[in-house]
Amino acid sequence: MHISKRLWAIAIAVALYFYFLLPATAQIFYELYHLTNIGPIYWGYSSFKAAGYYFSVYEYRFLVCLVVAAIIIVVPTIMKKFRGT
């Protein structure tokens, strides 16, 4: 069973995003809202701000990031195996 380098790169990128960049994403939505004054963009800011805060104080943050990366790698590999390709 061979796992592609692309799949590894995506899994690592998503895990690092969750671990480090959720609050930065909230800041991007905040700045975008003030540039455009579009209401739903502020909802995105609020959501990412809350997710960034609660995830940053979550005790198992690192474990969750590892599990997300593992899911990104394992699920497509299993699906490919069941399809027989």
C-alpha positions as CSV (number, residue, x, y, z in Angstrom):
1,M,0.0,0.0,0.0
2,H,1.6,3.2,-1.2
3,I,0.5,6.6,0.1
4,S,1.2,9.5,-2.2
5,K,3.4,12.4,-1.2
6,R,0.6,14.7,-2.2
7,L,-1.7,13.1,0.4
8,W,1.0,13.4,3.1
9,A,1.5,17.1,2.2
10,I,-2.2,17.8,2.4
11,A,-2.5,16.1,5.7
12,I,0.4,17.9,7.2
13,A,-0.8,21.3,5.9
14,V,-4.3,20.8,7.4
15,A,-2.9,19.7,10.7
16,L,-0.5,22.7,10.9
17,Y,-3.3,25.0,9.8
18,F,-5.5,23.8,12.7
19,Y,-2.7,24.0,15.1
20,F,-1.3,27.4,14.2
21,L,-3.6,29.4,11.9
22,L,-7.2,29.4,13.1
23,P,-6.7,32.8,15.0
24,A,-5.0,34.2,11.9
25,T,-7.9,33.2,9.7
26,A,-10.2,35.1,12.1
27,Q,-8.1,38.2,11.7
28,I,-8.3,37.9,7.9
29,F,-12.1,37.7,8.1
30,Y,-12.2,40.7,10.5
31,E,-10.1,42.8,8.1
32,L,-12.1,41.6,5.1
33,Y,-15.4,42.6,6.8
34,H,-14.1,46.1,7.5
35,L,-13.1,46.5,3.9
36,T,-16.4,45.2,2.4
37,N,-19.0,45.7,5.2
38,I,-20.7,42.4,4.2
39,G,-22.5,40.9,7.2
40,P,-21.9,37.2,6.6
41,I,-18.1,37.8,6.5
42,Y,-18.4,39.0,10.1
43,W,-20.1,35.7,11.0
44,G,-17.1,33.9,9.5
45,Y,-14.9,36.1,11.7
46,S,-17.0,35.3,14.8
47,S,-16.9,31.5,14.0
48,F,-13.1,31.4,13.4
49,K,-12.4,33.6,16.5
50,A,-14.4,31.3,18.7
51,A,-12.9,28.1,17.2
52,G,-9.4,29.6,17.4
53,Y,-9.8,30.5,21.0
54,Y,-11.4,27.3,22.2
55,F,-9.1,25.1,20.2
56,S,-6.0,26.9,21.5
57,V,-6.9,26.2,25.1
58,Y,-8.1,22.6,24.4
59,E,-6.0,20.1,26.2
60,Y,-5.8,17.6,23.4
61,R,-5.2,20.1,20.5
62,F,-2.0,18.3,19.3
63,L,-3.8,14.9,19.4
64,V,-6.7,16.2,17.5
65,C,-4.4,17.6,14.8
66,L,-2.7,14.2,14.5
67,V,-6.0,12.4,14.2
68,V,-7.2,14.8,11.5
69,A,-4.0,14.2,9.6
70,A,-4.3,10.5,10.0
71,I,-7.9,10.6,8.8
72,I,-6.9,12.6,5.7
73,I,-4.3,9.9,4.9
74,V,-6.2,6.7,5.8
75,V,-9.7,7.4,4.4
76,P,-8.7,7.9,0.8
77,T,-6.2,5.0,1.0
78,I,-9.0,2.7,2.3
79,M,-11.4,3.9,-0.3
80,K,-8.9,3.3,-3.1
81,K,-8.3,-0.2,-1.7
82,F,-12.0,-1.1,-1.7
83,R,-12.4,0.2,-5.2
84,G,-9.6,-2.1,-6.3
85,T,-7.4,0.5,-8.0
